[in-house]
Amino acid sequence: MIIGGGYTGMMAAARLAWRGRAVALLEKHELGWGASSRNGGMVHHGFKVGLQTLIERYGDRGAELYRSSIDAFDLVEHTITEQRIDCEYERSGHLSLAYRAGHMKGLGEEATVLRDVFKLDVRLIDDAELHSEVGSTAYHGALLVEKSGGLHPAKYMAGLTRLARDRAAHLYGGIAATAVERRRRGGFTVETAGAKIACRDVLLATNGYTDGILPQVRRRIIPLGRSESIRS
Ligand SMILES: Cc1cc2nc3c(=O)[nH]c(=O)nc-3n(C[C@H](O)[C@H](O)[C@H](O)COP(=O)(O)OP(=O)(O)OC[C@H]3O[C@@H](n4cnc5c(N)ncnc54)[C@H](O)[C@@H]3O)c2cc1C
């Protein structure tokens, strides 16, 4: 049983069904209602916190974590190509911009690790080359990462949904799971307003929308304020 019908839940539904598992997915709103149909569509490896910081703080586990983000990128790209998901995906590459001169040193160190440890195609570009690329003189240079791209988020979501459905996963929009309980003799019971469903495993894929369904998970969700501005 999968709870939550975004990228996480739907990719899991498609892959589990492909492996022959009986899969049901419950989504509180319509399928793809959450962040998965209304994000920026940038497909990158990496995290908000920089690679250097990740390795300094967590050592090998930090590197493993970073590797998992590269694997996730590969999975998305492979799924789109292999399953011919029409979502305007383009392997465009991306730039990490140095808006202070001092940022170039950190970007240089990051480039070295990305190249030497992760064998990625990256390079530093100076302010003159950057100017011809982005048309702005505001930056001191950039790190160019080739392995990244962009897609239409809702079309990708629709493609994953089609894939899961074609593989006979049972997808239910408009049904909220209200409780999950472990059964004494193994497995779980998932409750909704109208039913109690017995299942072997449960994947909770509810992201920041996680409600009171599992209080121990809800406690770990921290609201973060964020704002982005785009100037032309
Ligand atoms: C404005 C914005 C821009 C972003 N831009 C990018 C970007 O450019 N690149 C990128 O990689 N990421 C981006 N993200 C992040 C990305 O969208 C998310 O990480 C991703 O969509 C998470 O997918 P998910 O399936 O885990 O969660 P979601 O898509 O949020 O799905 C969770 C679902 O669980 C459902 N749910 C919750 N509780 C229950 C319940 N009790 N029963 C049933 N269903 C339930 C919700 O209704 C929801 O639909 C962005 C996010 C936002 C908000």
PDBQT file of the ligand as one rigid body, heavy atoms in Angstrom, charges set to zero:
ROOT
HETATM    1  C1  LIG A 301       7.500  25.661  -5.416  1.00  0.00    +0.000 C 
HETATM    2  C2  LIG A 301       8.325  24.395  -5.491  1.00  0.00    +0.000 A 
HETATM    3  C3  LIG A 301       9.311  24.298  -6.469  1.00  0.00    +0.000 A 
HETATM    4  C4  LIG A 301      10.104  23.141  -6.541  1.00  0.00    +0.000 A 
HETATM    5  N1  LIG A 301      11.039  23.030  -7.534  1.00  0.00    +0.000 NA
HETATM    6  C5  LIG A 301      11.743  21.882  -7.674  1.00  0.00    +0.000 A 
HETATM    7  C6  LIG A 301      12.650  21.705  -8.761  1.00  0.00    +0.000 A 
HETATM    8  O1  LIG A 301      12.807  22.563  -9.618  1.00  0.00    +0.000 OA
HETATM    9  N2  LIG A 301      13.341  20.535  -8.833  1.00  0.00    +0.000 N 
HETATM   10  C7  LIG A 301      13.156  19.528  -7.909  1.00  0.00    +0.000 A 
HETATM   11  O2  LIG A 301      13.809  18.474  -8.029  1.00  0.00    +0.000 OA
HETATM   12  N3  LIG A 301      12.285  19.659  -6.886  1.00  0.00    +0.000 NA
HETATM   13  C8  LIG A 301      11.571  20.796  -6.759  1.00  0.00    +0.000 A 
HETATM   14  N4  LIG A 301      10.662  20.920  -5.743  1.00  0.00    +0.000 N 
HETATM   15  C9  LIG A 301      10.502  19.775  -4.820  1.00  0.00    +0.000 C 
HETATM   16  C10 LIG A 301       9.685  18.659  -5.466  1.00  0.00    +0.000 C 
HETATM   17  O3  LIG A 301       8.532  19.174  -6.076  1.00  0.00    +0.000 OA
HETATM   18  C11 LIG A 301       9.323  17.642  -4.391  1.00  0.00    +0.000 C 
HETATM   19  O4  LIG A 301      10.506  17.210  -3.726  1.00  0.00    +0.000 OA
HETATM   20  C12 LIG A 301       8.616  16.418  -4.967  1.00  0.00    +0.000 C 
HETATM   21  O5  LIG A 301       7.530  16.764  -5.788  1.00  0.00    +0.000 OA
HETATM   22  C13 LIG A 301       8.168  15.543  -3.802  1.00  0.00    +0.000 C 
HETATM   23  O6  LIG A 301       7.401  14.495  -4.309  1.00  0.00    +0.000 OA
HETATM   24  P1  LIG A 301       6.610  13.583  -3.307  1.00  0.00    +0.000 P 
HETATM   25  O7  LIG A 301       5.917  12.537  -4.099  1.00  0.00    +0.000 OA
HETATM   26  O8  LIG A 301       7.554  13.127  -2.256  1.00  0.00    +0.000 OA
HETATM   27  O9  LIG A 301       5.570  14.558  -2.596  1.00  0.00    +0.000 OA
HETATM   28  P2  LIG A 301       4.259  15.314  -3.154  1.00  0.00    +0.000 P 
HETATM   29  O10 LIG A 301       4.269  15.491  -4.626  1.00  0.00    +0.000 OA
HETATM   30  O11 LIG A 301       4.102  16.540  -2.337  1.00  0.00    +0.000 OA
HETATM   31  O12 LIG A 301       3.103  14.280  -2.847  1.00  0.00    +0.000 OA
HETATM   32  C14 LIG A 301       2.679  13.981  -1.545  1.00  0.00    +0.000 C 
HETATM   33  C15 LIG A 301       1.191  13.658  -1.663  1.00  0.00    +0.000 C 
HETATM   34  O13 LIG A 301       0.754  13.013  -0.469  1.00  0.00    +0.000 OA
HETATM   35  C16 LIG A 301      -0.627  13.303  -0.346  1.00  0.00    +0.000 C 
HETATM   36  N5  LIG A 301      -1.068  12.992   1.017  1.00  0.00    +0.000 N 
HETATM   37  C17 LIG A 301      -0.703  13.618   2.174  1.00  0.00    +0.000 A 
HETATM   38  N6  LIG A 301      -1.311  13.023   3.228  1.00  0.00    +0.000 NA
HETATM   39  C18 LIG A 301      -2.072  12.020   2.728  1.00  0.00    +0.000 A 
HETATM   40  C19 LIG A 301      -2.929  11.050   3.315  1.00  0.00    +0.000 A 
HETATM   41  N7  LIG A 301      -3.139  11.003   4.643  1.00  0.00    +0.000 N 
HETATM   42  N8  LIG A 301      -3.567  10.151   2.508  1.00  0.00    +0.000 NA
HETATM   43  C20 LIG A 301      -3.367  10.174   1.168  1.00  0.00    +0.000 A 
HETATM   44  N9  LIG A 301      -2.562  11.088   0.556  1.00  0.00    +0.000 NA
HETATM   45  C21 LIG A 301      -1.917  11.988   1.319  1.00  0.00    +0.000 A 
HETATM   46  C22 LIG A 301      -0.709  14.779  -0.689  1.00  0.00    +0.000 C 
HETATM   47  O14 LIG A 301      -2.024  15.132  -1.050  1.00  0.00    +0.000 OA
HETATM   48  C23 LIG A 301       0.291  14.884  -1.837  1.00  0.00    +0.000 C 
HETATM   49  O15 LIG A 301      -0.323  14.854  -3.105  1.00  0.00    +0.000 OA
HETATM   50  C24 LIG A 301       9.883  22.070  -5.623  1.00  0.00    +0.000 A 
HETATM   51  C25 LIG A 301       8.869  22.157  -4.671  1.00  0.00    +0.000 A 
HETATM   52  C26 LIG A 301       8.096  23.314  -4.602  1.00  0.00    +0.000 A 
HETATM   53  C27 LIG A 301       7.000  23.378  -3.569  1.00  0.00    +0.000 C 
ENDROOT
TORSDOF 0
